[in-house]
Amino acid sequence: MSHYHAVVWLDHAAARIFSFNPTDVSDVHFHSHPPHRQVHHKSGTIGAGKSNEDSDYFHGIAKALDEAGEVLVVGPSIAKLHLIRYLHRHDPALEAKIVGVETIDHPTDHQIVAYARQYFRAADRMQPQKS
């Protein structure tokens, strides 16, 4: 990614990552393995009752976001929080670049980028101005 801002939309099945500036967008898509692997209670098992996170999936997302300066994480489910937890444990430098986590349903690629551009315009106005 060669742009400063990035947005990742994800659920437990897929992630769509966009890096962008006001005039250009590049994108990367990932799928978890196996598809639709969801974190849920496993009946009759010993332990916390949660299925394991897909570390390869989250690692791929993190690698795609590595060059971003600021990242917005969006999606409809708890997967976005699992990504933040993964980054906290495995990539604190990238976790520090996360500027927001927002819940949005299943928008189109264009809607994701438009949402992120609007988000970063508002966030940039809130930052101290450099002289």
JOLIN-V109598 format. One record per residue. N is the residue number from 1. PHI is phi in whole degrees, -180 to 180 (NA if undefined). Layout:
n=N phi=PHI
n=N phi=PHI
This chain:
n=1 phi=NA
n=2 phi=-115
n=3 phi=-107
n=4 phi=-73
n=5 phi=-94
n=6 phi=-144
n=7 phi=-133
n=8 phi=-122
n=9 phi=-101
n=10 phi=-149
n=11 phi=-132
n=12 phi=-76
n=13 phi=-101
n=14 phi=-154
n=15 phi=-133
n=16 phi=-123
n=17 phi=-116
n=18 phi=-128
n=19 phi=-109
n=20 phi=-158
n=21 phi=-135
n=22 phi=-61
n=23 phi=-121
n=24 phi=-138
n=25 phi=-140
n=26 phi=-127
n=27 phi=-138
n=28 phi=-139
n=29 phi=-122
n=30 phi=-128
n=31 phi=-127
n=32 phi=-76
n=33 phi=-126
n=34 phi=-73
n=35 phi=-57
n=36 phi=58
n=37 phi=-75
n=38 phi=-114
n=39 phi=-81
n=40 phi=-154
n=41 phi=-73
n=42 phi=-104
n=43 phi=-69
n=44 phi=77
n=45 phi=-114
n=46 phi=-90
n=47 phi=126
n=48 phi=-74
n=49 phi=82
n=50 phi=-118
n=51 phi=-76
n=52 phi=-68
n=53 phi=-70
n=54 phi=-86
n=55 phi=-60
n=56 phi=-63
n=57 phi=-61
n=58 phi=-68
n=59 phi=-63
n=60 phi=-62
n=61 phi=-63
n=62 phi=-60
n=63 phi=-62
n=64 phi=-68
n=65 phi=-94
n=66 phi=-54
n=67 phi=-88
n=68 phi=-69
n=69 phi=-88
n=70 phi=-139
n=71 phi=-130
n=72 phi=-106
n=73 phi=-109
n=74 phi=-134
n=75 phi=163
n=76 phi=-91
n=77 phi=-127
n=78 phi=-76
n=79 phi=-57
n=80 phi=-63
n=81 phi=-73
n=82 phi=-67
n=83 phi=-64
n=84 phi=-61
n=85 phi=-63
n=86 phi=-60
n=87 phi=-64
n=88 phi=-59
n=89 phi=-82
n=90 phi=-115
n=91 phi=-151
n=92 phi=-60
n=93 phi=-65
n=94 phi=-72
n=95 phi=-57
n=96 phi=-66
n=97 phi=-84
n=98 phi=-74
n=99 phi=-102
n=100 phi=-169
n=101 phi=-132
n=102 phi=-127
n=103 phi=-95
n=104 phi=-138
n=105 phi=-75
n=106 phi=-123
n=107 phi=-78
n=108 phi=-74
n=109 phi=-57
n=110 phi=-60
n=111 phi=-66
n=112 phi=-63
n=113 phi=-65
n=114 phi=-62
n=115 phi=-61
n=116 phi=-66
n=117 phi=-61
n=118 phi=-64
n=119 phi=-60
n=120 phi=-70
n=121 phi=-61
n=122 phi=-67
n=123 phi=-65
n=124 phi=-64
n=125 phi=-68
n=126 phi=-82
n=127 phi=-78
n=128 phi=-60
n=129 phi=-82
n=130 phi=-87
n=131 phi=-92
